[in-house]
Amino acid sequence: MSTLVAKAEALAVDVACSDDALSVTLSDGRIVSVPLVWFPRLHEATHTQRGKWELIGSGIGIHWEAIDEDISVASLLHPENFMRLPHKRRQPSREKRHEQGGHRGARG
């Protein structure tokens, strides 16, 4: 009988916020930096509030009590799985639909 073991992601060990970015140092040495605007509550928080964070679950996430914000390391490493990023489109543009023959209301 074989057992599949999922590879564990790195854990957060330190957190820093600038006016523009959230930077998280991971247990494997990587530093992940993402735009602060991805997290509106954190973006609108004061410097003091941003500085009062705690690790959740030995580093699987970060919690800010004063602003009730939780961010997982997984969401920082794979944001496309957790949030709608501004550069992603859900549907092809109107021109592409037309080129593909998907123009609405067309009569044959």
N, C-alpha and C positions, 0 to 999 in steps of 0.2 A: 504494500500500500504506500503510495507516495503522498507527500504533504506539500502543498504550495504555501510558501511563506512570502508575504508581500514585503518588499523592501521598505524599510522605515524611512520617512523623510527626516531631514535634519531638524533639530529643535532650536528655538530661539534662546539666546543666552544674554543678549543685550539689545536695548532699543534706544533710538535717538530720533528726535523730530526737529527739523529746521522749519523755516517759514514755508518751504516748498515741498519737502519730502519726508517720508517716513523711512528710516533705515534700520534694518534688523540684522544683527550679527547672529549667525547660525553656529551650531555646535561643530560643524565641519569646517569652519573658517570663512565661509562665504558671507558676504554682506549684500543683502537684498535691499534695494532702494526703489521706492515707488512714489509717484506723485501724491501729495497729501490731499489733493482735490478728489481722489478716489474715495475718500472717507470723509464726507461732509461734516459729521460731528467732530471729528478730530481736527479737521481744517479750521472750523470755527472756534475751537477751544483756545483758551489762553495758554501761554507758555508754561505756566505753573500746572495747569490741568494736564497738558501733554506730558509733562515730566513725571507725573504720578501714575505710573503704570505698574502692573504686576503680571508675572507669567502665569498662564493657566496650564494645568496638566503637565507640569515639569517642562514646559516650553513649547507645547503644541500650538499655543496661542498667546495673545497679549490682551489684557483687560485694563480699561481706564474706568475706575469707579465713578469719578465725578461727572463723566459725560455718558456713562452707560454704553461704552463701546467695547466690542470684542472683535479681534481680528486674528484669524488662524494663519499659521505659517503656510499651510497648504494654499490658502487664497493668495498669498504673496508669490509663491512659486509657480502657481498655475492660475492666474487671474481669469483666463478665458473660461474656466470651469465654474467660477463663482460669481462673476459680475459682468454686467454688460459694459464693455469698453467702448468709448466714443468712436473709435475708428472702425468698428465692426458694423456691417450692414446686415440686416435680417433678410432683405429681399434684393434681387438684382435690380439695377437701375432700370428706368423706363425704357431707355435705348436698348439695353440688353434683352429685355423681355420682348421688344418689338423684333429684334434681330432673330430671336429664337422662335418667332411665330406665336408668341403668347400675347399678342395685342388683344385687349378686351373689345368686344363689340364688332370684331371683324367678321364680315360675311363672306362665305365662300363662293 
